[in-house]
Amino acid sequence: MNDQWTSTFRTEIESFQETIGAFDRGELDRKAYKGISGGLGSYAQRDPSRHMLRLRMPGGRLTLERLKFLAETVEREKVDRIKLTTCETIQLHDLTAGQVPEIMKAAIDSTILTKGGGGDNPRNVMASPLSGVQSGEAFDVMPYAEAVTEYLLSICRDIHMPRKLKIAFCNGADDCVHSAFRDMGFLAQTDGTFALRIAGGLGAARPSMGVLVDEAVNPKEILYYVRAMVDTFCAHGDYENRARARTRYMQDTLGPDGLKDAFLKNAAARKAEGGLDITGLEAPAGIARDNTGTVKHPRAIPQKQPGLYAVQYHPIGGLLPIEKPRQLYELLKDIPGAEVRIAPNETLYLINLTAAEAEKALAVTSDSAQTEFECSVACIGATTCQQGVRDSQGVLQAVVNAVRAAGIPDGALPKICISGCPSSCAAHQAGAMGFQGGVKLVDKKPEPAFKMTLGGSDQLGAARFGEGSAAILETDLPALLVELGQAAAAAGQNWAQWSQDHAQERDSIIAKYA
């Protein structure tokens, strides 16, 4: 990290210490405080005496150094809730006003910055979680995600964008990072270039696929494109209407072709200025180890490096047990090249393990979700988040318990995505089955409910948003999912096939609850 701007960040934290203190004393209202705290990666929770702190993890890399810091911080500060996020970060919850700035400062020495973790800033730069080890990838995109992170953190104080900017790098093996509908999505191609889509995004209104603007981006020139996106957003983004201050609305104001033209002109101008070429950046060499033995387990994934494995670990709802950082660190600390990767579906991957090491990792993570359905995604929910409408975490736990009790077999239900409000933090529009928190009138009285959508996908080359507007009462969700799962199981089919072959039966079941 650059010493100059990390020093500046330390100074900002000192100033923030006064700000969070004033808010804690009631001298600063929520709105004013949020406008300051978000830029440093922290927000007050629904209970204003408790705070969340978001730890940026570029590319989702939870290195051993960062993992050790996390374990020590959780133990020292007695953190009782850890949340994995869909932007590959880690959130520490229920902190006091005094804890937040102290953790911010301590994190810097472990190469963790919270700067830009919220507010109108470039957010955590994402990368395919298995980049560098995944079979079938075009090339390792992690070095480029980290280079973009360094660049954005160096300029974020000099720019004022209308809203946040989300950038993702896909390695070409799968698109769990949603490069098809991010503000900027770089897709690695087998010829060594990136295809680039811009101005995509989710949200309550106008979820949009990105506009393809270049099919052969030279990786050495990606910083010119990133700066061009900032330039384009600053020139054409909506500074007046916050609800429309996202890059996807530039598709309306400029039209897709006009947006592409404006963006490419800005990219050409930045290239003409020069100075942003990436040089000396190479992917790390493959790990050579004496790898013997094999392991067969649904959560053990063979890497492209012969004899090595990645172990998948999905804590229900993305809530990482507080003892787990220490357990994972003790497991991995002496393994060459081992580290943890955070995936955008709230899953962790422990990578670069031999068969024997993978067996130990499987034992340490035996509390993982066991089925596709249990790997469902949910935001932190309304009991914690100021913006939240519904308790998405509570709902997820209720439906998981109901499906387990009913004995629904693995595959009969898909992974579902539950957002507690229209903000799409669980990317529910891209889920095979998605739920958005809201209300439903029953006898003219509002009752907790979720809007249900079907048919979304984040599959590489086949991304689409779900459709439908059935409103399901929160209390009916467990029964609905059990009945759907039982119907698919009775037909002997997985969810995708049953949903396609028995669409009328599926819709009839949903109609009973809608």
C-alpha positions as CSV (number, residue, x, y, z in Angstrom):
1,M,0.0,0.0,0.0
2,N,1.1,3.5,-0.7
3,D,2.6,5.1,2.4
4,Q,1.4,8.6,1.5
5,W,-2.3,7.8,1.3
6,T,-2.3,5.3,4.1
7,S,-0.9,8.1,6.2
8,T,-3.7,10.4,5.0
9,F,-6.2,7.7,5.9
10,R,-4.8,7.5,9.5
11,T,-5.4,11.3,9.7
12,E,-9.0,10.8,8.5
13,I,-9.6,8.2,11.1
14,E,-8.4,10.6,13.8
15,S,-10.9,13.1,12.6
16,F,-13.6,10.5,12.4
17,Q,-13.0,9.6,16.0
18,E,-14.5,13.0,16.9
19,T,-17.4,12.5,14.4
20,I,-18.5,9.1,15.8
21,G,-18.2,10.5,19.3
22,A,-20.5,13.4,18.4
23,F,-23.0,11.0,16.9
24,D,-22.8,8.7,20.0
25,R,-23.5,11.7,22.2
26,G,-26.6,12.7,20.1
27,E,-24.9,15.8,18.7
28,L,-25.1,14.6,15.0
29,D,-28.2,13.2,13.4
30,R,-28.3,9.9,11.5
31,K,-28.3,11.4,8.0
32,A,-25.4,13.7,8.6
33,Y,-23.4,10.9,10.3
34,K,-24.1,8.4,7.5
35,G,-22.8,10.9,4.9
36,I,-19.4,10.9,6.7
37,S,-19.1,7.4,8.1
38,G,-20.0,5.6,4.9
39,G,-16.9,6.8,3.1
40,L,-14.8,5.2,5.8
41,G,-16.7,1.9,5.7
42,S,-18.9,2.2,8.8
43,Y,-22.6,2.6,9.4
44,A,-24.7,2.9,12.5
45,Q,-27.1,0.0,12.9
46,R,-30.8,0.2,13.6
47,D,-29.8,0.5,17.2
48,P,-27.8,3.7,17.0
49,S,-25.5,2.7,19.8
50,R,-24.1,-0.1,17.8
51,H,-22.1,0.1,14.6
52,M,-21.0,-2.0,11.6
53,L,-17.5,-1.8,10.1
54,R,-16.8,-3.2,6.7
55,L,-13.3,-4.6,6.0
56,R,-12.4,-4.3,2.3
57,M,-10.8,-7.4,0.9
58,P,-9.7,-6.7,-2.7
59,G,-10.6,-9.6,-4.9
60,G,-12.0,-11.3,-1.8
61,R,-8.5,-12.3,-0.7
62,L,-8.4,-13.2,3.0
63,T,-4.7,-13.8,3.2
64,L,-3.1,-15.4,6.3
65,E,-2.0,-11.9,7.5
66,R,-5.6,-10.6,7.2
67,L,-7.0,-13.8,8.7
68,K,-4.7,-13.5,11.7
69,F,-5.8,-9.9,12.2
70,L,-9.5,-10.9,12.0
71,A,-9.0,-13.7,14.5
72,E,-7.1,-11.4,17.0
73,T,-9.6,-8.6,16.6
74,V,-12.6,-10.8,17.2
75,E,-11.0,-12.1,20.3
76,R,-9.7,-8.9,21.7
77,E,-12.8,-6.8,20.9
78,K,-15.2,-9.6,21.8
79,V,-17.0,-9.2,18.4
80,D,-20.1,-11.4,18.5
81,R,-21.3,-11.2,14.8
82,I,-19.3,-11.5,11.6
83,K,-21.0,-11.2,8.2
84,L,-19.6,-12.3,4.8
85,T,-21.0,-9.9,2.1
86,T,-21.9,-10.2,-1.5
87,C,-19.2,-7.8,-2.4
88,E,-16.5,-10.1,-1.0
89,T,-15.9,-8.1,2.2
90,I,-16.3,-8.9,5.9
91,Q,-18.5,-6.9,8.2
92,L,-18.0,-6.7,11.9
93,H,-21.3,-6.0,13.7
94,D,-22.5,-4.6,17.1
95,L,-19.4,-2.5,17.7
96,T,-19.4,0.5,20.0
97,A,-18.4,4.0,18.9
98,G,-15.1,3.6,20.7
99,Q,-14.2,0.3,18.9
100,V,-14.8,1.4,15.3
101,P,-11.9,3.9,14.8
102,E,-9.5,1.7,16.8
103,I,-10.2,-1.3,14.6
104,M,-9.9,0.9,11.5
105,K,-6.4,2.0,12.5
106,A,-5.2,-1.5,13.6
107,A,-6.4,-3.0,10.3
108,I,-4.0,-0.8,8.2
109,D,-1.0,-2.7,9.4
110,S,-2.5,-6.0,8.1
111,T,-3.2,-4.4,4.6
112,I,-6.9,-3.9,5.3
113,L,-8.4,-0.6,4.6
114,T,-12.0,0.4,5.2
115,K,-11.8,3.6,3.1
116,G,-14.5,3.6,0.5
117,G,-16.3,0.7,2.1
118,G,-19.5,2.7,1.8
119,G,-20.8,6.1,0.6
120,D,-20.3,7.6,-2.8
121,N,-17.0,5.8,-3.5
122,P,-15.5,3.1,-5.6
123,R,-16.4,0.0,-3.6
124,N,-14.5,-3.3,-3.0
125,V,-13.1,-4.5,-6.3
126,M,-14.3,-8.1,-6.9
127,A,-12.6,-11.0,-8.5
128,S,-13.6,-14.6,-9.2
129,P,-12.9,-16.3,-5.8
130,L,-11.0,-19.2,-7.3
131,S,-9.0,-17.1,-9.7
132,G,-5.6,-18.6,-10.2
133,V,-6.6,-22.1,-9.1
134,Q,-9.8,-22.8,-11.0
135,S,-9.9,-25.3,-13.8
136,G,-11.2,-23.8,-17.1
137,E,-10.3,-20.2,-16.3
138,A,-8.9,-18.0,-19.1
139,F,-6.3,-16.5,-16.8
140,D,-5.7,-15.3,-13.3
141,V,-7.5,-12.0,-12.9
142,M,-6.6,-11.4,-9.2
143,P,-3.5,-9.2,-9.9
144,Y,-5.6,-6.9,-12.0
145,A,-8.3,-6.6,-9.3
146,E,-5.6,-5.6,-6.8
147,A,-4.0,-3.1,-9.2
148,V,-7.3,-1.4,-9.7
149,T,-7.9,-1.3,-6.0
150,E,-4.6,0.4,-5.4
151,Y,-5.3,2.9,-8.1
152,L,-8.8,3.8,-6.9
153,L,-7.7,4.2,-3.3
154,S,-5.1,6.6,-4.5
155,I,-7.5,8.9,-6.4
156,C,-10.7,8.5,-4.4
157,R,-10.1,11.7,-2.4
158,D,-9.7,13.7,-5.6
159,I,-13.0,12.8,-7.2
160,H,-16.7,13.3,-6.3
161,M,-18.9,10.8,-8.0
162,P,-22.7,10.9,-7.9
163,R,-22.8,7.5,-6.2
164,K,-20.8,4.3,-5.7
165,L,-18.9,2.4,-8.4
166,K,-18.7,-1.4,-8.4
167,I,-16.1,-3.2,-10.4
168,A,-15.7,-6.9,-11.0
169,F,-13.1,-9.2,-12.7
170,C,-14.3,-12.5,-14.0
171,N,-11.8,-15.3,-14.8
172,G,-13.9,-16.8,-17.5
173,A,-14.8,-20.0,-15.7
174,D,-18.0,-18.7,-14.1
175,D,-19.5,-15.4,-13.4
176,C,-20.4,-15.5,-9.7
177,V,-19.0,-11.9,-9.5
178,H,-21.7,-10.7,-11.9
179,S,-19.5,-9.0,-14.4
180,A,-22.5,-9.0,-16.8
181,F,-24.3,-6.4,-14.7
182,R,-21.7,-4.4,-12.6
183,D,-20.8,-0.8,-13.1
184,M,-17.7,-2.2,-14.8
185,G,-17.4,-5.9,-15.6
186,F,-14.1,-7.3,-17.0
187,L,-14.4,-10.8,-18.4
188,A,-11.2,-12.7,-19.1
189,Q,-10.9,-14.3,-22.5
190,T,-8.7,-17.1,-23.7
191,D,-6.8,-14.8,-26.0
192,G,-5.5,-12.9,-23.0
193,T,-7.7,-9.8,-23.3
194,F,-10.8,-8.7,-21.4
195,A,-14.3,-8.1,-22.7
196,L,-15.7,-5.1,-20.9
197,R,-19.3,-4.2,-20.0
198,I,-20.3,-1.0,-18.2
199,A,-23.2,0.6,-16.6
200,G,-25.0,-2.5,-15.4
201,G,-26.5,-2.9,-11.9
202,L,-29.3,-4.1,-9.7
203,G,-31.7,-2.1,-7.6
204,A,-35.4,-1.5,-7.0
205,A,-35.8,0.2,-10.3
206,R,-34.3,-0.5,-13.6
207,P,-32.0,-3.5,-13.0
208,S,-29.8,-3.5,-16.1
209,M,-27.3,-5.7,-17.9
210,G,-24.1,-3.9,-18.8
211,V,-23.4,-2.4,-22.2
212,L,-20.6,-4.2,-24.1
213,V,-18.1,-1.4,-25.0
214,D,-14.9,-3.3,-25.9
215,E,-14.3,-6.9,-26.7
216,A,-10.5,-6.9,-26.6
217,V,-9.2,-4.7,-23.7
218,N,-5.4,-5.0,-23.2
219,P,-4.9,-6.0,-19.5
220,K,-2.0,-3.5,-19.3
221,E,-4.4,-0.7,-20.1
222,I,-7.2,-1.4,-17.7
223,L,-6.5,1.7,-15.5
224,Y,-7.3,3.9,-18.5
225,Y,-10.7,2.3,-18.8
226,V,-11.3,2.6,-15.0
227,R,-10.5,6.3,-15.1
228,A,-12.6,6.7,-18.2
229,M,-15.6,5.2,-16.3
230,V,-15.1,7.7,-13.5
231,D,-14.9,10.5,-16.0
232,T,-18.0,9.4,-17.8
233,F,-20.0,8.9,-14.5
234,C,-18.9,12.3,-13.2
235,A,-19.9,14.0,-16.5
236,H,-23.2,12.3,-17.1
237,G,-24.3,10.9,-13.7
238,D,-27.3,12.4,-11.9
239,Y,-26.0,14.6,-9.0
240,E,-29.5,15.9,-8.3
241,N,-31.7,12.8,-7.9
242,R,-30.0,10.3,-5.6
243,A,-32.4,7.5,-6.7
244,R,-31.1,7.8,-10.3
245,A,-27.4,8.4,-9.4
246,R,-26.1,5.1,-10.5
247,T,-24.3,4.3,-13.7
248,R,-27.1,2.2,-15.2
249,Y,-29.3,5.3,-15.6
250,M,-26.7,6.6,-18.1
251,Q,-28.2,4.0,-20.5
252,D,-31.4,6.1,-20.4
253,T,-29.8,9.6,-20.6
254,L,-27.3,8.8,-23.3
255,G,-28.7,5.6,-24.8
256,P,-26.5,2.5,-25.0
257,D,-24.7,3.6,-28.2
258,G,-24.2,7.2,-26.9
259,L,-22.9,5.8,-23.6
260,K,-20.4,3.6,-25.4
261,D,-19.3,6.5,-27.6
262,A,-18.8,8.8,-24.6
263,F,-17.0,6.2,-22.6
264,L,-14.6,5.2,-25.4
265,K,-13.8,8.9,-26.1
266,N,-12.9,9.3,-22.5
267,A,-10.7,6.1,-22.6
268,A,-8.9,7.4,-25.7
269,A,-8.3,10.7,-24.0
270,R,-6.8,9.1,-21.0
271,K,-4.6,6.8,-23.1
272,A,-3.3,9.9,-25.0
273,E,-2.3,11.4,-21.6
274,G,-0.5,8.2,-20.7
275,G,1.0,7.4,-17.3
276,L,-1.5,4.6,-16.3
277,D,0.0,1.6,-18.0
278,I,0.4,-1.4,-15.8
279,T,4.0,-2.8,-16.0
280,G,5.7,-5.6,-14.2
281,L,2.5,-7.2,-13.2
282,E,2.5,-11.0,-13.5
283,A,0.3,-13.6,-12.0
284,P,2.1,-15.6,-9.3
285,A,3.8,-18.9,-10.3
286,G,1.9,-22.1,-9.6
287,I,2.6,-23.8,-6.3
288,A,4.9,-26.8,-6.6
289,R,4.3,-29.3,-3.8
290,D,4.7,-33.0,-3.2
291,N,1.0,-33.8,-3.6
292,T,-0.1,-37.4,-3.0
293,G,-3.5,-38.9,-2.3
294,T,-7.0,-37.9,-3.4
295,V,-10.1,-36.7,-1.6
296,K,-13.6,-37.1,-2.8
297,H,-16.2,-34.9,-1.1
298,P,-18.8,-32.5,-2.5
299,R,-17.0,-29.5,-0.8
300,A,-13.5,-30.5,-2.0
301,I,-12.8,-29.0,-5.4
302,P,-9.8,-30.1,-7.5
303,Q,-7.7,-27.2,-8.5
304,K,-6.0,-26.8,-11.9
305,Q,-2.7,-27.4,-10.0
306,P,-2.4,-31.3,-9.9
307,G,-3.0,-32.7,-6.5
308,L,-4.3,-29.5,-4.8
309,Y,-7.8,-28.8,-3.6
310,A,-10.0,-25.9,-2.6
311,V,-12.4,-26.6,0.2
312,Q,-15.8,-24.8,0.1
313,Y,-17.3,-23.5,3.4
314,H,-20.7,-21.8,3.5
315,P,-21.9,-20.7,6.9
316,I,-25.7,-20.4,6.8
317,G,-26.7,-16.9,5.9
318,G,-23.1,-15.8,5.5
319,L,-22.8,-15.5,9.3
320,L,-19.3,-16.6,10.2
321,P,-19.1,-18.2,13.6
322,I,-16.9,-16.1,15.9
323,E,-14.6,-18.9,16.6
324,K,-14.0,-19.7,13.0
325,P,-11.3,-17.1,12.1
326,R,-9.0,-18.5,14.8
327,Q,-9.7,-22.1,13.7
328,L,-9.0,-21.4,10.1
329,Y,-5.8,-19.5,10.9
330,E,-4.5,-22.3,13.0
331,L,-5.3,-24.8,10.3
332,L,-3.7,-22.8,7.5
333,K,-0.8,-20.8,9.0
334,D,1.9,-23.4,8.2
335,I,0.6,-24.4,4.8
336,P,2.6,-22.9,1.9
337,G,0.5,-20.7,-0.3
338,A,-2.7,-21.4,1.6
339,E,-5.3,-18.6,2.0
340,V,-9.0,-18.0,2.2
341,R,-11.1,-16.4,-0.6
342,I,-14.5,-14.8,0.0
343,A,-17.0,-15.4,-2.7
344,P,-20.0,-13.1,-3.5
345,N,-22.4,-15.8,-2.6
346,E,-21.3,-15.6,1.1
347,T,-19.0,-18.7,0.7
348,L,-15.4,-19.1,1.8
349,Y,-12.9,-21.1,-0.2
350,L,-9.7,-22.5,1.5
351,I,-7.3,-22.9,-1.4
352,N,-4.0,-24.6,-2.2
353,L,-4.5,-27.7,0.0
354,T,-3.1,-31.2,-0.5
355,A,-5.5,-34.1,-0.1
356,A,-4.5,-34.6,3.6
357,E,-4.8,-30.9,4.3
358,A,-8.2,-30.8,2.6
359,E,-9.5,-33.6,4.8
360,K,-8.5,-31.5,7.9
361,A,-10.2,-28.4,6.4
362,L,-13.4,-30.4,5.8
363,A,-13.4,-31.4,9.4
364,V,-12.9,-27.9,10.7
365,T,-15.7,-26.6,8.4
366,S,-18.1,-29.5,9.1
367,D,-20.8,-26.9,10.2
368,S,-21.0,-25.8,6.5
369,A,-24.3,-25.8,4.6
370,Q,-24.9,-29.3,3.3
371,T,-27.2,-28.7,0.3
372,E,-27.6,-26.3,-2.6
373,F,-30.7,-24.8,-0.8
374,E,-28.7,-24.3,2.4
375,C,-26.2,-22.2,0.4
376,S,-28.9,-19.6,-0.1
377,V,-27.9,-15.9,0.3
378,A,-29.4,-13.4,2.6
379,C,-28.5,-9.8,3.6
380,I,-28.0,-8.8,7.2
381,G,-31.7,-7.8,7.5
382,A,-33.9,-5.3,9.1
383,T,-33.1,-6.2,12.7
384,T,-29.7,-4.7,12.1
385,C,-29.7,-2.5,8.9
386,Q,-31.3,1.0,9.0
387,Q,-32.5,0.5,5.4
388,G,-33.9,-2.9,6.0
389,V,-37.7,-3.7,5.8
390,R,-37.8,-7.4,6.6
391,D,-35.7,-9.8,8.7
392,S,-34.0,-11.7,5.8
393,Q,-31.7,-13.6,8.2
394,G,-34.6,-14.8,10.4
395,V,-36.6,-15.8,7.3
396,L,-33.7,-17.8,5.9
397,Q,-33.2,-19.7,9.2
398,A,-37.0,-20.4,9.3
399,V,-37.1,-21.8,5.8
400,V,-33.9,-23.9,6.2
401,N,-35.3,-25.4,9.3
402,A,-38.6,-26.2,7.6
403,V,-37.0,-27.8,4.6
404,R,-34.7,-29.9,6.8
405,A,-37.7,-31.0,8.9
406,A,-39.6,-32.0,5.7
407,G,-36.7,-34.1,4.4
408,I,-36.5,-32.3,1.1
409,P,-33.6,-33.9,-0.9
410,D,-30.7,-31.9,-2.2
411,G,-31.4,-30.3,-5.5
412,A,-35.2,-30.3,-5.2
413,L,-34.9,-26.6,-4.3
414,P,-32.5,-24.0,-5.7
415,K,-30.3,-21.6,-3.8
416,I,-32.5,-18.7,-3.0
417,C,-31.6,-15.0,-2.6
418,I,-33.3,-12.9,0.0
419,S,-32.9,-9.1,0.2
420,G,-34.6,-7.5,3.1
421,C,-35.4,-4.4,1.1
422,P,-35.3,-3.1,-2.5
423,S,-31.6,-2.4,-2.3
424,S,-30.7,-5.8,-3.8
425,C,-27.9,-6.6,-1.3
426,A,-28.5,-10.3,-1.9
427,A,-28.8,-9.9,-5.7
428,H,-32.3,-11.5,-5.6
429,Q,-33.0,-10.5,-9.2
430,A,-30.2,-12.8,-10.4
431,G,-31.4,-15.8,-8.3
432,A,-33.3,-18.8,-9.6
433,M,-35.7,-17.9,-6.9
434,G,-35.5,-14.4,-5.4
435,F,-37.3,-12.6,-2.6
436,Q,-37.5,-8.9,-1.9
437,G,-38.7,-7.6,1.5
438,G,-41.9,-5.5,1.6
439,V,-45.5,-5.6,2.8
440,K,-48.8,-7.0,1.7
441,L,-52.2,-5.7,2.6
442,V,-54.4,-8.3,4.4
443,D,-57.8,-7.0,5.4
444,K,-56.5,-3.5,4.6
445,K,-53.6,-4.0,7.1
446,P,-49.9,-4.2,6.0
447,E,-48.3,-7.5,6.9
448,P,-44.7,-8.5,6.4
449,A,-44.2,-10.1,3.0
450,F,-41.7,-10.7,0.2
451,K,-42.0,-10.2,-3.5
452,M,-41.0,-13.4,-5.3
453,T,-39.2,-13.7,-8.6
454,L,-38.3,-16.7,-10.6
455,G,-35.8,-17.6,-13.4
456,G,-32.9,-15.3,-12.7
457,S,-29.4,-16.5,-13.5
458,D,-25.8,-15.4,-13.1
459,Q,-24.5,-18.2,-15.4
460,L,-21.6,-17.1,-17.6
461,G,-23.0,-16.1,-21.0
462,A,-26.6,-16.6,-19.9
463,A,-27.2,-13.9,-17.2
464,R,-30.8,-12.8,-16.9
465,F,-33.1,-11.2,-14.3
466,G,-35.9,-13.1,-12.6
467,E,-39.5,-12.3,-13.4
468,G,-42.8,-12.3,-11.5
469,S,-44.4,-10.2,-8.8
470,A,-46.1,-12.6,-6.4
471,A,-46.3,-11.2,-2.9
472,I,-45.9,-14.0,-0.3
473,L,-46.6,-13.4,3.4
474,E,-43.5,-13.9,5.5
475,T,-45.3,-16.5,7.6
476,D,-46.2,-18.5,4.5
477,L,-42.7,-18.8,3.0
478,P,-41.6,-22.0,4.8
479,A,-44.8,-23.8,3.7
480,L,-44.5,-22.6,0.2
481,L,-40.9,-23.8,-0.2
482,V,-41.6,-27.1,1.4
483,E,-44.5,-27.7,-1.0
484,L,-42.4,-26.7,-4.0
485,G,-39.6,-29.0,-2.9
486,Q,-41.9,-31.9,-2.3
487,A,-43.4,-31.5,-5.7
488,A,-40.0,-31.6,-7.4
489,A,-38.8,-34.5,-5.3
490,A,-42.0,-36.5,-6.1
491,A,-41.2,-36.1,-9.8
492,G,-37.7,-37.3,-9.2
493,Q,-36.3,-34.1,-10.7
494,N,-34.0,-31.3,-9.6
495,W,-35.4,-27.8,-9.3
496,A,-34.3,-26.5,-12.7
497,Q,-35.7,-29.4,-14.6
498,W,-39.0,-29.6,-12.6
499,S,-39.6,-25.9,-12.8
500,Q,-39.2,-26.0,-16.6
501,D,-41.3,-29.2,-17.1
502,H,-44.0,-28.5,-14.6
503,A,-44.3,-24.7,-14.8
504,Q,-48.1,-24.9,-14.6
505,E,-48.0,-27.0,-11.4
506,R,-45.3,-24.7,-10.0
507,D,-47.3,-21.6,-10.6
508,S,-50.5,-23.2,-9.2
509,I,-48.6,-23.9,-5.9
510,I,-47.3,-20.3,-5.8
511,A,-50.8,-19.0,-6.5
512,K,-52.1,-20.7,-3.4
513,Y,-49.9,-18.5,-1.3
514,A,-50.0,-15.4,-3.4
